[in-house]
């Protein structure tokens, strides 16, 4: 089945996480993504969560690099830059997430790229954008969570700020990166005009908080403290909206009439705070509800919440997520054979197209696995390619170890 981007060719100079994941979305949809890395390998090959690897493959490499061909290229060598310039002439999109100015310094920036291919789409991802007082600062998910207010709003008033437990800004930025490239491709299809797409982490983090910021901007009395009040999950939500402990776990309770939840929990009339005060007395209400919920097990409350059609969910750990029947039905996870032959677990593409999801055409590849193939497509013969390798301009990995080979 075709998923829409077959025939689209993307030259990717992306490392870390936001850039690789954003371009991975497009690779999933059929684009031919050429992932350019230094001959020593990109950052994601050298660092990843848990400190564990699968046959030398880091978790960061596995998470964001499927459905891409790998080209190991030395951009510090003019011959490597010339190869990149030749590739630019053959692609629809150049996507990069180096710090602003790096690609210009290499002679591969936007103006240079469109001089080679006037209708090219040049997509740049960065921490803070291409101009402004923070342009040269390092942009990284945790830093952006702190700067954007996300760590504050995720924290609570008792314990203080707390970051979201995943690289949520990277993930959202990746989706916006892919969306911007798709919009530019559609415009070019209609008008023939290429252009530049810029995505940055700080704007992505603010966009992720649209609901909260709109409430804050338009509130007659914005709160001095945006951290979560009591067990209510957000300063702008009424009680009971939040997460509460049961005797043996936790439950999330969404939007629900207070009288209904009072009845289910058996809260005496003398302790009930009226619905009209659900915003003003969030902490007091959540304290009352927590006092009663902790008396019984999660299973006990699940039965009663189902009877009264309360919007809720048990709080699942990852083992429970993997076992969840709806998650299994959606096929949200996949096990595929990695390039070393060892199976690797991946998160599946999240969107369905005519009821089908894109599969994994290529698992995350060995460094430089397609270097010879890609250079051959440029018309270079094998003798020339071997010469470039011997001079450290390109490399590819030994099939048994995955280590870069330059001679």
C-alpha positions, 0 to 999 in steps of 0.5 A: 500500500502507498502512503503518500510520500513515495517518490519524495527524496529527503536529505537529512542532517539530523541528530539527537532526537527531535530532528530524527523523529520528525524525518522518521515520520516522513520515512514511514510514509514512503519518503526516501530518507538519506540520513547523513552522519559523520563517519564516526557516527551521529550523537544518537549512536553514542548515547541513549536511555538506560545505558543499555544497547542492543548489539551496540545500538543505543535506544536513541538510535532505535527510537528515531531512525527507522525507514532511512538509508545511512550515509556516513560522510565527512563534511570537514573534507571539501570532497564530502561537502561536494558530495552533499552538494551533488545530493542536494540537486537530487532531493526534494527536501533538505532537513537539518537540526544543527545550531543556526549558522553551522550549515551556512558555514559548510556552504550547505545553508538555505541560500546555497541549497536553493542556488543548487535546486531553486524549488528545494524545501529547506527545513531547519529545527533548532532550540530557539529559532534562527535569531534572537538573544538565545540563538546560540544557546544549546536547546535540549528538552529538559532545558526547554521544559524549564524555560517554557513553564512546562516543568512548573505546570507539571509540578505541584504546590507541595513539591515544586516543579517537575519535568514531564517524564519523557522528552515531550517537547522533542516529540511534539517538535518532531510532529510539527517539523514533519507537518511543516515539511508536508505543508511545504511539499503541498505548496510546491505541488500546487505552485512550484515554489520551494521555501524554508520551514523553521521549527524550534523547541521553545515555540513547540513547548509553548504550543504544547500548552495552548489550553493553559496559556489561553486560560492564563492570558484571558483570566481576570486574575491569573494565578501567581502559582501555576503548579498543580493544586492538590491532586488536581492535574492543572491550575485551570481545571475544576476538581475532581480532575486529577490523579488519586491514590486507591488502596493498591494503586492510583486512579485518574478521574476526569470531568465529572459532576461533583455530586456524582463522585460524592455519591459513589465515594459515600462522602457525607453531606456535611463534607461536600463542597458545592459544585459552584466552588469546584475551581476556587476550592480545588485543593480542599475538594481533592483532599476530601476525595483522596481521603475516601478513595484510598480506603478501597482498591482500584478494582472496587472503584472501577466497578462503581465508576463503570456503574455511574459512567464516570470518566476514569482510568487506572494509572497504568505502568508500562507493563500494564500498557503493553497488556492493555487490550485496546493498545494490543488491538491498535498494534501500537508496538512492533517487534522487527528484526534489526540489522544485526539479526537481533529482534528489536521492539519499536513504537509503531507509526501512530496514524492509520491510512485507509485502516492500515499503518505503515510498516518498517521497511528498514530497521535503524541501519548500521552506520553508513550501510547505504553509503556505497549504494547512494554514491553509486546513484550519483554515478560514482564507480566503485573504484572512486568510492573505495578511494573516498573511503581510503581518504576518510571522506566516507565510511561504512560499517563492517557487517558483523560489528557495525563499527565504522570502516574507513580503510 
